[in-house]
Amino acid sequence: MRVGRVRKDPDSVSLHTLDWSKWLAKRGADTIASVVWDLGPLDAGSTPSNDLTTTSITLAAVGVVGSTHEITASITTAAGLKEDAILVVCITED
């Protein structure tokens, strides 16, 4: 599922959080067990994290002005369900 679009300056370090609570609640109040991020060229120095209902990624100071990238958070829940969320990152100078 596509969840949104964000702008990122290539020189900034930025935190992006996805809230999965509504999706999880529809599946019997399941929780996030793990997340794997596919960041493509934005992977250098990025830091992933998650808790029971959210996933986060801190993107390092990377990117080329004018480029657009899709990054994907792939979760596995405690019940073994799997889902992907795609966030579009547009590299622009603020």
DATAWO-V6113 format. One record per backbone hydrogen bond with DSSP energy under -0.5 kcal/mol. NH is the residue of the N-H (numbers start at 1). CO is the residue of the C=O. If there is no record, write none. Layout:
[[NH,CO] [NH,CO]]
This chain:
[[3,86] [4,86] [6,88] [8,90] [12,9] [14,12] [14,59] [16,57] [18,55] [20,18] [20,53] [24,20] [25,21] [26,22] [27,24] [28,25] [29,24] [30,24] [32,52] [33,76] [34,76] [36,74] [38,72] [39,37] [42,39] [43,40] [46,43] [47,58] [49,56] [51,54] [55,18] [56,49] [57,16] [58,47] [59,14] [59,57] [62,60] [66,91] [67,64] [69,89] [71,69] [71,87] [72,38] [73,85] [74,36] [74,72] [75,73] [75,83] [76,34] [77,81] [78,31] [80,77] [83,75] [85,73] [86,1] [87,71] [88,4] [89,69] [89,87] [90,6] [90,88] [91,67] [91,89] [92,8] [92,90] [94,92]]
